Every structure is written in structure tokens, then in C-alpha cells.
């Protein structure tokens, strides 16, 4: 919740998402359910009325596979 706005981030059953930092590249590897989950999270952040700064932390054992690098999805409308 941010500024009184509640957003519901849903997870597809069986979602598997791994994030790897390869130095100059970030690799997001996911099965179909994981890709649908990430797409849903991004669409949730894009909803009208979602304020700048609303974000979601994805980390190892918090949505991501073991050994994954942390990933933050954040809305920012500032140019």
C-alpha cells in the first residue's frame, strides 16, 4: 500500500524465476508461470493511480530461486 492505494501482486502457481547478474548483463530466467507473474507485477505497477515510488522487492526465498540476485520493480513517472 502507498498513499492509501493498495495493489495486489499475484503469483501464478508453479512460478519459477531466477535473476543472475553476469557483470554487464542481467539475466531473468523464468518458466511460463514465472513470466506471466512478472508481466502481472509490471501491469499492476502500471495501473492508473499507482503513485511514483511504489515498488516490489523480489529476492532469494521471497519469490526468486535460490542463488538469485535481488530484483526491485519500481514505478517512476519522473522524466
ABEGO torsion letter per residue (X at the ends): XBGGBBBBBBBBBGBBBBBBBAGABBBBBBBAAAAAAAAAAAAAAABBGBBBGBBBBBBBGBGBBBGBBBBBBBBBABX
